Amino acid sequence: MTMQASAPNASNEDPASMWTSTTDAKSIAAWIAQQETLVLLTHTKPDGDALGSTLALARAINTSRGTTGAVSAAECWYAAPMPEWGAKMAIPTKFRLIDPPQPAPAVLDPDGIIITDTGSWSQLAPFADFLKPRLDRTTIIDHHLQGNSEISSRRLLDTKAAAVVQPVAEICCHVLGVQSPDQLPVDIATPLYVGLATDTGWFKHSNVDGRVMRLAGQLLDAGVDHNALFAMLYQRDRAPRLKLMARALDSLDLIKDKNAAIMTLTLEDFKATKAAPGDSGGFVDIPQSIESIRVVALLNEQHDAEGTFTKISLRSKEGEWNSKPAVDVNQVCQSLGGGGHARAAGARVRASLEETKQMLIEALP
Ligand SMILES: [Mn+2]
């Protein structure tokens, strides 16, 4: 799931400039059929939904044309870092890994570009120079509430979808001319399932609904190996991640009548535990096991060329608590320059860990 989002579009009268859908799955499949070569892009630091949606669609396109390997009609470009299991999952689909700030390669001039799981410039920075002269041949498939509509006038925005693989599954069916996802080849059903499973926290989050489970069931009928994917995604922890988890839990601060929890991780925590930047993924879900907790924040201290900044990840629980409504973390993060979904959002704040924590405490309801 992608957390960073640019500021929402102000209420603009021109529908073309609003963050709304302008096309549907069938029309996108028809557009794809007209493009000889395609590049699939997604947000930097691709997660399961980003990888799953691009790989499934690239495979559907290549399968429909009988192209593979070096002569693939469709290939995926990713901006590092990838999850540890990402490259293994991508094989044998043709993909390139770009290591920002290294720009996207100008070696290829595809006829069509498809962006999935984001529509925000802030998440597409490594691809911006490549994209800007080619916006007229770009299509966006996304499920986020905000984005930059000027990136493409062809947008399929399914903001009710838990994962972008849901609309992508429908497009894959149209591309391959099959009636429903249970008829998809297993090498396409599998990345779709990975996207669905990871964006719902292995079917635990409040975004799980009948539609999610129906697609999950159809993908299992297509032959997806549920146990193998669980082992790949959730049973591969390295010891440094558990040591980092101990530090995150040790930092747990319960505030606002124990309705909110804030955890902090410093650069020193990562260094001392030998943990990698992605190793804190999922920690923000853990304190939700406390009954009174309605909202959880994980603050990661980070460093770049401009100095120190703090990355905020926020999650909130569905439903009322003591007759108070669920916390809209998208709104909280927007007030801090970020955004995302109502139950999961994030922001980057150019301030120290302590300063950011104070700003967040003030921003929380
Ligand atoms: Mn997603």
Residues whose N, C-alpha, C, O or C-beta is under 5 A from the ligand:
A	BS01	MN	M1 T2 D49 D117 A162 A163 V164 D199
